Amino acid sequence: MNDLWLYVAVAATIVLVGGGVVVVRRSRRTAVPPAPVPSTPAEPTATIQAVAPTESVAPPDPVAPAEPVAPPSLRDRLSRARGVFASATTGVLRRSAIDQSTWDELEEAMLRADLGVSVTTTLLDGLRARVKQREIADPAALIRALRSDMTSRLAGADRSLAFDLARGAPNIWMMVGVNGAGKTTSLAKIAAQQIALGRSVLMAAGDTFRAAAGEQLETWATRTGAAIIRGAEGADPSSVVFDGVQSAAARNINLVLADTAGRLQTNTNLMDELRKVRRVAEKAAGVVTEVLLVIDATTGQNGLVQAKQFAQATQVTGVVLTKLDGSAKGGIVFAIETELGIPVKLVGLGETVDDLAPFNPEEFVNALFDE
């Protein structure tokens, strides 16, 4: 009996142990390891830094205002014209004596700068005589004498713009010249300058052949505060100027600036029309006190031909020489003044209103020579 119970106990133990083994094995078979998760870079996160408050924050130092930029000097603006003289004077000053090569070098420079044959010959003949008389003994003295003579040839002319308020009638300033010389722009700059002087201005858009001319002048009138009279495209320029003068008189306006169409000096019909514009303008309630011939400095000696023809047609009283800063031919000033006796009154040295400046002979000549 005891052996039976022993057998039952052993059998029960084996069953229990075997069942545990089976359970363990099954659990091992069914347990699936988790799939590896691919590593991905962590998403960037915003970082907020706490800033400790301060009791007071000092205001930033005030920004100093920018220093005003000085406008370019006349010497800087005449760099092209000065270059012609600088090359000649530098070569002359390097010489130990005045010889034929000296004269050839100076003559070439003066002709390249468009002083013209007549002016160049007159200036150099005078210097040769002084060298021969031993008044001038060395190259440095020769250059000083040339500068002095050039300045003297431009001295004494009346360069003021004529304005007579005592007449009790509008003053009329006519602008004449060939196409593209800069008449309309020069007129607008003059208007702005005269208004700044306290004068009232009316623009008469007498260039009725170029559609854009009237629109351009109207834009300038708005900018400057000037009054304006326009006519229909293709209208008689004389009637537009006449109406402008009459309107100025009725409104007590001091100054009428009359634009005219550009024309070639060789076109007889157009030059006759210009004479008519002047005659009709003076039949109105005003008086023509200036006829300003606008010449593009880059045209050189052709500007002298223009001046001759326009002077005969309209009694030119002064020259406005535009684009002088962009030309190496500034010597045309001497040809116009000495051969025609017409003073250069204004020179264009840039695009702004202030760049249309009164002509100063001494400053001009000094700017041509390299210091």
C-alpha positions as CSV (number, residue, x, y, z in Angstrom):
1,M,0.0,0.0,0.0
2,N,2.8,2.3,0.8
3,D,4.4,1.5,-2.5
4,L,1.1,2.5,-4.3
5,W,1.0,5.9,-2.7
6,L,4.7,6.5,-3.5
7,Y,4.0,5.7,-7.1
8,V,1.0,8.1,-7.2
9,A,3.1,10.9,-5.7
10,V,5.9,10.4,-8.1
11,A,3.5,10.4,-11.1
12,A,1.8,13.6,-9.9
13,T,5.1,15.3,-9.5
14,I,6.1,14.4,-13.0
15,V,2.9,15.7,-14.5
16,L,3.2,18.9,-12.6
17,V,6.8,19.4,-13.7
18,G,6.1,18.5,-17.3
19,G,3.2,20.9,-17.5
20,G,5.4,23.7,-16.3
21,V,8.0,22.8,-18.9
22,V,5.3,22.9,-21.6
23,V,4.0,26.2,-20.4
24,V,7.5,27.6,-20.4
25,R,8.3,26.3,-23.8
26,R,5.0,27.6,-25.3
27,S,5.6,31.0,-23.8
28,R,9.0,31.0,-25.4
29,R,7.6,30.1,-28.8
30,T,4.9,32.7,-28.8
31,A,6.9,35.6,-27.4
32,V,7.8,37.8,-30.4
33,P,10.5,40.4,-29.8
34,P,9.4,43.9,-30.7
35,A,10.5,45.2,-34.1
36,P,13.4,47.6,-34.0
37,V,12.3,51.2,-34.3
38,P,14.5,53.1,-36.8
39,S,16.2,56.0,-35.2
40,T,15.0,59.4,-36.5
41,P,16.5,62.8,-35.7
42,A,14.6,64.5,-33.1
43,E,12.4,67.4,-34.2
44,P,13.9,70.7,-33.3
45,T,12.1,72.4,-30.6
46,A,12.0,76.1,-29.9
47,T,14.0,77.2,-27.0
48,I,12.7,80.0,-25.0
49,Q,15.3,81.7,-22.8
50,A,14.1,83.6,-19.9
51,V,15.5,87.0,-19.6
52,A,15.7,88.4,-16.1
53,P,14.0,91.7,-16.0
54,T,16.1,94.7,-15.3
55,E,15.2,97.8,-13.3
56,S,15.9,100.2,-16.1
57,V,17.0,100.0,-19.7
58,A,19.3,102.7,-21.0
59,P,18.1,104.2,-24.3
60,P,20.4,103.7,-27.3
61,D,22.8,106.4,-28.1
62,P,21.3,108.9,-30.5
63,V,22.4,108.4,-34.1
64,A,24.4,111.5,-35.3
65,P,23.0,113.0,-38.4
66,A,24.9,112.3,-41.5
67,E,27.3,114.9,-42.6
68,P,26.0,116.8,-45.7
69,V,27.8,115.8,-48.8
70,A,29.4,118.7,-50.5
71,P,28.4,119.0,-54.2
72,P,31.1,118.3,-56.7
73,S,33.2,121.3,-57.4
74,L,33.4,122.9,-60.9
75,R,36.9,121.5,-61.2
76,D,35.5,118.0,-60.6
77,R,32.7,118.5,-63.1
78,L,35.0,119.7,-65.8
79,S,37.2,116.6,-65.6
80,R,37.0,115.9,-69.3
81,A,37.8,119.4,-70.4
82,R,40.5,119.6,-67.7
83,G,42.1,116.4,-69.0
84,V,42.9,118.0,-72.3
85,F,44.7,120.9,-70.7
86,A,46.3,118.8,-67.9
87,S,48.1,116.6,-70.4
88,A,49.5,119.6,-72.2
89,T,50.5,121.7,-69.2
90,T,52.1,118.7,-67.5
91,G,54.2,118.1,-70.6
92,V,55.2,121.7,-70.8
93,L,56.1,122.0,-67.1
94,R,58.4,119.0,-67.4
95,R,60.5,120.8,-70.0
96,S,63.5,122.8,-69.0
97,A,62.9,125.5,-71.7
98,I,60.3,126.9,-74.1
99,D,60.9,125.4,-77.5
100,Q,58.9,124.6,-80.6
101,S,57.5,121.4,-79.1
102,T,56.1,123.6,-76.3
103,W,54.1,125.6,-78.7
104,D,52.9,122.6,-80.7
105,E,51.7,120.9,-77.5
106,L,49.8,123.9,-76.3
107,E,48.2,124.5,-79.7
108,E,47.0,120.9,-80.0
109,A,45.5,121.1,-76.5
110,M,43.6,124.3,-77.2
111,L,42.3,123.1,-80.6
112,R,41.2,119.8,-79.1
113,A,39.3,121.7,-76.4
114,D,37.5,123.7,-79.1
115,L,38.8,127.2,-78.5
116,G,38.9,127.5,-82.2
117,V,41.7,128.4,-84.6
118,S,41.2,132.2,-84.3
119,V,41.2,132.3,-80.5
120,T,44.1,129.8,-80.3
121,T,46.2,131.7,-82.7
122,T,45.5,135.1,-81.0
123,L,46.4,133.7,-77.6
124,L,49.6,131.9,-78.7
125,D,50.8,134.8,-80.8
126,G,50.6,137.1,-77.8
127,L,52.5,134.6,-75.7
128,R,55.2,134.2,-78.3
129,A,55.8,137.9,-78.4
130,R,56.2,138.1,-74.7
131,V,58.6,135.2,-74.7
132,K,60.6,136.9,-77.5
133,Q,60.7,140.1,-75.4
134,R,61.9,137.9,-72.4
135,E,58.9,138.8,-70.3
136,I,58.3,135.1,-70.0
137,A,61.4,133.0,-69.4
138,D,60.4,129.5,-68.4
139,P,57.6,127.0,-68.9
140,A,55.9,127.6,-65.5
141,A,55.6,131.3,-66.3
142,L,54.2,130.5,-69.7
143,I,51.4,128.4,-68.2
144,R,50.6,131.1,-65.7
145,A,50.5,133.7,-68.5
146,L,48.2,131.5,-70.6
147,R,45.7,131.1,-67.7
148,S,45.7,134.8,-67.1
149,D,45.2,135.7,-70.8
150,M,42.3,133.2,-71.1
151,T,40.6,134.7,-68.0
152,S,41.1,138.2,-69.3
153,R,39.4,137.3,-72.6
154,L,36.3,136.4,-70.7
155,A,36.3,139.3,-68.3
156,G,34.0,142.3,-68.5
157,A,30.9,140.8,-70.0
158,D,27.5,141.4,-68.4
159,R,26.3,138.0,-67.4
160,S,23.2,139.0,-65.4
161,L,19.8,138.0,-66.6
162,A,17.9,141.2,-67.5
163,F,14.8,141.8,-65.5
164,D,13.1,145.2,-65.4
165,L,10.2,145.4,-63.0
166,A,9.9,149.1,-63.4
167,R,8.3,148.7,-66.8
168,G,5.1,147.5,-65.1
169,A,4.8,144.7,-67.7
170,P,5.8,141.1,-67.7
171,N,9.4,140.4,-68.7
172,I,9.7,137.9,-71.5
173,W,12.6,135.5,-71.7
174,M,12.7,133.4,-74.9
175,M,14.5,130.1,-75.1
176,V,15.8,129.2,-78.6
177,G,18.1,126.5,-80.0
178,V,18.3,123.3,-82.0
179,N,16.6,120.1,-81.2
180,G,18.1,118.2,-78.2
181,A,20.1,121.1,-76.8
182,G,18.1,121.1,-73.6
183,K,15.8,124.2,-74.0
184,T,12.8,122.8,-72.1
185,T,14.8,121.4,-69.2
186,S,16.8,124.6,-68.9
187,L,13.7,126.7,-69.0
188,A,12.2,124.6,-66.1
189,K,15.4,125.1,-64.0
190,I,15.4,128.8,-64.6
191,A,11.7,128.9,-63.6
192,A,12.5,127.2,-60.3
193,Q,15.4,129.5,-59.6
194,Q,13.4,132.6,-60.4
195,I,10.5,131.5,-58.2
196,A,13.0,130.9,-55.4
197,L,14.0,134.6,-55.8
198,G,10.4,135.6,-55.2
199,R,9.3,136.2,-58.7
200,S,6.1,134.9,-60.2
201,V,6.6,132.9,-63.4
202,L,4.4,131.7,-66.3
203,M,5.6,129.2,-68.8
204,A,4.4,129.6,-72.4
205,A,4.6,126.2,-74.2
206,G,5.6,127.6,-77.6
207,D,6.9,124.2,-78.8
208,T,3.7,123.0,-80.4
209,F,5.3,120.6,-82.9
210,R,6.6,118.1,-80.4
211,A,3.7,116.6,-78.4
212,A,5.8,115.6,-75.5
213,A,7.2,119.2,-75.1
214,G,3.9,120.6,-73.7
215,E,3.4,117.7,-71.3
216,Q,7.0,117.9,-70.1
217,L,6.6,121.6,-69.5
218,E,3.3,121.1,-67.7
219,T,5.0,118.5,-65.4
220,W,7.7,121.1,-64.6
221,A,5.1,123.8,-64.0
222,T,3.4,121.5,-61.4
223,R,6.7,120.8,-59.7
224,T,7.9,124.4,-59.5
225,G,4.6,126.1,-58.9
226,A,4.7,128.1,-62.1
227,A,1.6,128.9,-64.2
228,I,1.5,127.6,-67.7
229,I,-0.3,128.3,-71.0
230,R,-0.5,125.5,-73.6
231,G,-1.8,125.4,-77.1
232,A,-3.2,122.6,-79.3
233,E,-0.7,120.4,-81.0
234,G,0.4,122.1,-84.2
235,A,-0.9,125.5,-83.2
236,D,0.8,128.7,-84.2
237,P,3.7,129.2,-81.6
238,S,3.3,132.9,-81.9
239,S,-0.3,132.8,-80.7
240,V,0.6,130.6,-77.7
241,V,3.3,133.0,-76.6
242,F,1.0,136.0,-77.1
243,D,-1.7,134.4,-75.0
244,G,0.8,133.6,-72.4
245,V,2.0,137.2,-72.1
246,Q,-1.5,138.5,-72.0
247,S,-2.4,136.0,-69.3
248,A,0.6,137.0,-67.3
249,A,-0.3,140.7,-67.5
250,A,-3.8,140.1,-66.4
251,R,-2.6,138.0,-63.4
252,N,0.3,140.4,-62.4
253,I,2.9,137.7,-63.1
254,N,6.4,139.1,-63.4
255,L,8.1,136.8,-65.8
256,V,7.1,134.8,-68.9
257,L,9.4,132.0,-70.0
258,A,8.7,131.2,-73.6
259,D,9.7,127.8,-74.9
260,T,10.1,127.4,-78.7
261,A,10.5,124.4,-81.0
262,G,13.9,123.2,-81.8
263,R,15.1,124.0,-85.3
264,L,18.2,123.7,-87.4
265,Q,19.9,127.0,-88.0
266,T,20.0,126.2,-91.7
267,N,16.2,126.0,-92.1
268,T,15.2,129.4,-93.3
269,N,11.4,128.9,-92.9
270,L,11.8,127.9,-89.2
271,M,14.2,130.8,-88.5
272,D,11.6,133.2,-90.0
273,E,9.0,131.7,-87.8
274,L,11.3,132.4,-84.8
275,R,11.5,136.0,-85.8
276,K,7.7,136.1,-85.9
277,V,7.5,134.7,-82.4
278,R,9.6,137.5,-81.0
279,R,7.7,140.2,-82.9
280,V,4.3,139.0,-81.8
281,A,5.5,138.5,-78.2
282,E,6.4,142.2,-78.0
283,K,3.0,143.2,-79.4
284,A,1.4,141.8,-76.3
285,A,1.5,143.5,-72.9
286,G,5.1,142.6,-72.2
287,V,8.7,143.2,-73.3
288,V,11.4,140.7,-74.4
289,T,14.4,141.3,-72.1
290,E,16.3,138.1,-72.8
291,V,16.7,135.7,-75.7
292,L,18.7,132.8,-74.4
293,L,20.4,130.5,-77.0
294,V,20.7,127.0,-75.6
295,I,23.8,125.2,-76.9
296,D,24.9,121.7,-76.2
297,A,28.6,121.9,-75.2
298,T,29.3,118.5,-76.8
299,T,28.6,119.9,-80.3
300,G,31.9,121.9,-80.2
301,Q,32.5,124.3,-83.1
302,N,29.1,123.5,-84.5
303,G,27.7,125.5,-81.6
304,L,29.5,128.5,-83.0
305,V,27.7,128.2,-86.3
306,Q,24.4,127.8,-84.4
307,A,25.1,131.0,-82.4
308,K,25.8,133.0,-85.5
309,Q,22.5,132.0,-87.2
310,F,20.3,132.4,-84.2
311,A,21.9,135.7,-83.3
312,Q,20.9,137.1,-86.7
313,A,17.3,135.8,-86.4
314,T,16.4,136.7,-82.9
315,Q,18.9,139.1,-81.4
316,V,20.3,136.6,-78.9
317,T,21.3,138.3,-75.6
318,G,23.0,135.4,-73.9
319,V,24.0,131.7,-74.1
320,V,23.1,128.8,-71.9
321,L,25.8,126.2,-72.4
322,T,24.4,122.8,-71.4
323,K,26.2,119.4,-70.7
324,L,29.4,121.2,-70.0
325,D,30.3,118.5,-67.4
326,G,30.1,115.8,-70.0
327,S,32.3,117.4,-72.7
328,A,35.9,118.0,-73.4
329,K,35.0,120.9,-75.6
330,G,34.4,123.6,-73.1
331,G,36.6,125.9,-75.1
332,I,33.6,126.8,-77.2
333,V,32.9,129.4,-74.5
334,F,35.9,131.5,-75.8
335,A,34.8,131.2,-79.5
336,I,31.3,132.3,-78.7
337,E,32.3,135.3,-76.6
338,T,35.3,136.6,-78.5
339,E,34.0,136.0,-82.0
340,L,30.4,136.9,-81.6
341,G,30.4,139.1,-78.5
342,I,27.5,137.0,-76.9
343,P,28.1,136.3,-73.2
344,V,27.7,132.9,-71.8
345,K,25.3,133.5,-68.9
346,L,24.5,130.1,-67.6
347,V,26.2,126.7,-67.7
348,G,24.6,123.2,-67.2
349,L,26.7,121.0,-65.0
350,G,24.3,118.2,-64.1
351,E,20.7,117.1,-63.8
352,T,19.4,119.0,-60.7
353,V,18.0,122.6,-60.6
354,D,21.1,123.9,-58.9
355,D,23.3,122.4,-61.6
356,L,22.3,125.2,-63.9
357,A,24.7,127.8,-62.6
358,P,25.8,131.4,-63.4
359,F,29.0,131.3,-65.5
360,N,32.1,132.4,-63.6
361,P,35.1,133.0,-66.1
362,E,37.8,132.8,-63.5
363,E,36.5,129.7,-61.8
364,F,36.0,128.1,-65.2
365,V,39.6,128.8,-66.4
366,N,41.1,127.7,-63.1
367,A,39.1,124.4,-63.4
368,L,40.5,123.7,-66.8
369,F,44.1,123.6,-65.5
370,D,45.3,120.8,-63.3
371,E,46.6,122.2,-60.0
